[in-house]
């Protein structure tokens, strides 16, 4: 009985420490000025990838190196990213092609997949996201809604919780979301450092969000 009580107390203390570290990480937003920022971009199939690449097109070459994360079954996004980077290299001759990398992780949820099995696949995706985030150690994670971004952002949070590195998480809700947030948005609204919406109706519903008008 004493062992059970000790174990419960230890787990409770660990939970309190993790929650406290998470609170500290989410409240810490100060960043030292630097010449470049390593950015990890989560790309999804279809419109998500198109939107995030439009956003990247408006950013300077200081956001480098760029690490793209896509689902292992998403071949279209890989082609779009390669085409985007080749066009960028043509416009900016000083930009080296090696400044970007494409990584793959299992998709969190396939279309029409049941919610129960989606929990299992998301946990599996999250498990494989940790070593990727630890290897890359990005300064910034940029995402806009694909399910793959949830395990990536959770893994990025854990870098801060473990005291390894504070990673800034920027979530840009899709332009298609006019009145309600996506499922990924509802989850990451409380976990991101900056949550950007593109419609005033969402700003009214979520006052803590950042409204910059249409940015993609």
C-alpha positions as CSV (number, residue, x, y, z in Angstrom):
1,X,0.0,0.0,0.0
2,X,2.8,2.3,0.9
3,X,4.5,1.7,-2.5
4,X,1.3,2.5,-4.3
5,X,0.9,5.8,-2.4
6,X,4.5,6.7,-3.1
7,X,4.2,6.0,-6.8
8,X,1.0,8.0,-7.0
9,X,2.7,10.9,-5.2
10,X,5.7,10.7,-7.5
11,X,3.5,10.7,-10.6
12,X,1.5,13.6,-9.2
13,X,4.6,15.6,-8.5
14,X,5.9,14.9,-12.1
15,X,2.6,16.0,-13.5
16,X,2.8,19.3,-11.6
17,X,6.3,19.9,-12.8
18,X,5.4,19.2,-16.4
19,X,2.3,21.5,-16.2
20,X,4.5,24.2,-14.6
21,X,7.1,23.9,-17.3
22,X,4.4,24.0,-20.0
23,X,3.0,27.2,-18.5
24,X,6.5,28.8,-18.5
25,X,7.2,27.7,-22.1
26,X,3.9,29.1,-23.3
27,X,4.4,32.4,-21.5
28,X,8.0,32.9,-22.7
29,X,8.0,34.8,-26.0
30,X,11.1,36.9,-25.9
31,X,13.7,36.0,-28.6
32,X,17.1,37.4,-29.1
33,X,17.7,39.2,-32.5
34,X,19.5,37.0,-35.1
35,X,20.4,37.1,-38.7
36,X,18.6,33.9,-39.7
37,X,15.8,31.7,-38.3
38,X,15.6,28.0,-38.8
39,X,12.0,27.3,-39.7
40,X,10.1,24.1,-39.8
41,X,7.0,24.2,-42.1
42,X,4.2,21.7,-41.8
43,X,2.6,21.2,-45.2
44,X,-0.6,19.3,-45.8
45,X,-2.3,17.9,-48.9
46,X,-4.2,20.2,-51.2
47,X,-5.0,23.7,-50.3
48,X,-2.9,23.7,-47.1
49,X,0.3,23.3,-49.0
50,X,-0.7,26.0,-51.5
51,X,-1.5,28.5,-48.7
52,X,1.6,27.9,-46.7
53,X,3.9,28.2,-49.7
54,X,2.2,31.5,-50.6
55,X,3.0,32.7,-47.1
56,X,6.6,31.5,-47.4
57,X,6.9,33.4,-50.6
58,X,6.4,36.7,-48.7
59,X,9.2,35.9,-46.2
60,X,12.8,36.8,-46.7
61,X,15.7,34.4,-47.2
62,X,16.6,35.1,-43.5
63,X,14.1,32.3,-42.7
64,X,16.7,29.6,-43.5
65,X,17.3,26.7,-43.5
66,X,13.7,25.6,-44.2
67,X,12.6,22.2,-43.1
68,X,9.3,20.9,-44.6
69,X,7.3,18.2,-42.9
70,X,4.8,16.2,-45.0
71,X,2.8,13.0,-44.6
72,X,4.6,10.0,-46.0
73,X,1.7,9.4,-48.3
74,X,1.7,12.9,-49.7
75,X,3.6,13.0,-53.0
76,X,1.9,16.1,-54.4
77,X,3.1,18.4,-51.6
78,X,6.7,17.2,-52.1
79,X,6.4,18.2,-55.8
80,X,5.0,21.6,-54.9
81,X,7.7,22.3,-52.4
82,X,10.5,21.4,-54.8
83,X,8.9,23.5,-57.5
84,X,8.6,26.4,-55.1
85,X,12.2,26.2,-53.9
86,X,13.5,26.0,-57.5
87,X,11.6,29.1,-58.4
88,X,12.9,30.8,-55.3
89,X,16.4,29.9,-56.2
90,X,16.0,31.3,-59.7
91,X,14.8,34.6,-58.2
92,X,17.5,34.6,-55.6
93,X,20.7,33.3,-57.1
94,X,22.5,33.6,-53.8
95,X,20.1,31.1,-52.2
96,X,21.6,27.6,-52.1
97,X,19.2,24.7,-52.9
98,X,20.6,22.9,-49.8
99,X,18.9,25.5,-47.6
100,X,15.7,23.4,-47.6
101,X,14.9,19.8,-46.6
102,X,11.8,17.6,-46.8
103,X,11.0,15.2,-44.0
104,X,8.2,12.7,-43.8
105,X,6.2,11.4,-40.9
106,X,3.1,9.1,-40.9
107,X,-0.2,11.0,-41.5
108,X,-2.1,11.6,-38.3
109,X,-5.5,10.9,-39.9
110,X,-6.6,9.9,-43.3
111,X,-9.8,11.1,-45.0
112,X,-12.8,9.1,-43.6
113,X,-10.7,7.4,-41.0
114,X,-12.6,6.6,-37.8
115,X,-11.9,8.8,-34.8
116,X,-10.8,5.9,-32.6
117,X,-8.2,4.7,-35.0
118,X,-7.2,8.3,-35.7
119,X,-6.1,8.6,-32.0
120,X,-3.8,5.7,-32.4
121,X,-2.3,6.9,-35.7
122,X,-1.8,10.4,-34.2
123,X,0.0,9.0,-31.2
124,X,2.2,7.0,-33.6
125,X,2.9,10.1,-35.6
126,X,3.7,12.0,-32.4
127,X,6.1,9.3,-31.3
128,X,8.1,9.7,-34.6
129,X,7.9,13.5,-34.4
130,X,10.0,13.7,-31.3
131,X,13.3,12.5,-32.8
132,X,12.7,14.7,-35.9
133,X,12.2,17.9,-33.8
134,X,15.1,17.0,-31.6
135,X,17.4,16.6,-34.6
136,X,16.3,19.8,-36.4
137,X,15.8,22.0,-33.3
138,X,14.0,24.7,-35.3
139,X,13.7,28.3,-34.0
140,X,10.2,28.5,-35.5
141,X,7.4,26.1,-36.4
142,X,4.9,27.4,-39.0
143,X,1.7,25.6,-39.8
144,X,-1.8,26.2,-41.1
145,X,-4.1,23.4,-40.2
146,X,-3.1,19.9,-41.6
147,X,-3.5,17.2,-39.0
148,X,0.2,16.5,-39.2
149,X,0.9,19.8,-37.5
150,X,-0.5,18.7,-34.1
151,X,2.1,16.0,-33.3
152,X,4.9,18.3,-34.6
153,X,3.8,21.2,-32.4
154,X,3.4,19.0,-29.4
155,X,6.9,17.7,-30.0
156,X,8.2,21.2,-30.3
157,X,6.5,22.1,-27.0
158,X,8.3,19.3,-25.3
159,X,11.7,20.7,-26.4
160,X,10.9,23.7,-24.2
161,X,9.4,21.6,-21.4
162,X,12.6,19.6,-21.2
163,X,14.6,22.7,-21.2
164,X,16.3,21.9,-24.5
165,X,15.1,24.8,-26.6
166,X,12.2,27.2,-26.8
167,X,10.6,26.8,-30.2
168,X,8.2,29.6,-31.3
169,X,5.0,28.1,-32.7
170,X,3.0,30.2,-35.3
171,X,-0.3,28.9,-36.4
172,X,-2.1,30.5,-39.4
173,X,-5.7,29.4,-39.7
174,X,-6.8,28.7,-43.3
175,X,-8.4,31.4,-45.3
176,X,-11.3,28.9,-45.8
177,X,-12.1,29.2,-42.1
178,X,-14.5,32.1,-41.8
179,X,-16.6,31.5,-38.7
180,X,-15.2,28.4,-37.0
181,X,-11.7,27.0,-36.4
182,X,-10.5,23.8,-37.8
183,X,-10.0,20.8,-35.5
184,X,-6.2,21.5,-35.5
185,X,-6.9,25.2,-34.8
186,X,-9.1,24.3,-31.8
187,X,-6.2,22.2,-30.4
188,X,-3.3,24.5,-31.1
189,X,-5.1,27.8,-30.2
190,X,-4.0,27.2,-26.6
191,X,-0.6,25.9,-27.4
192,X,0.8,28.3,-30.1
193,X,2.7,31.4,-29.4
194,X,0.9,33.3,-32.2
195,X,-2.4,32.3,-33.5
196,X,-3.3,34.2,-36.7
197,X,-6.8,34.3,-38.3
198,X,-7.7,35.9,-41.6
199,X,-11.3,36.9,-40.9
200,X,-12.7,39.5,-38.5
201,X,-15.5,37.1,-37.4
202,X,-12.9,34.7,-35.9
203,X,-11.1,37.6,-34.2
204,X,-14.3,38.5,-32.5
205,X,-14.8,34.9,-31.3
206,X,-11.2,34.4,-30.3
207,X,-9.9,37.8,-28.9
208,X,-6.5,36.4,-28.2
209,X,-5.9,35.6,-31.8
210,X,-4.0,37.9,-34.2
211,X,-6.0,39.4,-37.1
212,X,-3.9,40.7,-40.0
213,X,-6.4,40.5,-42.8
214,X,-5.9,38.1,-45.7
215,X,-2.2,37.1,-45.8
216,X,-2.3,34.2,-48.2
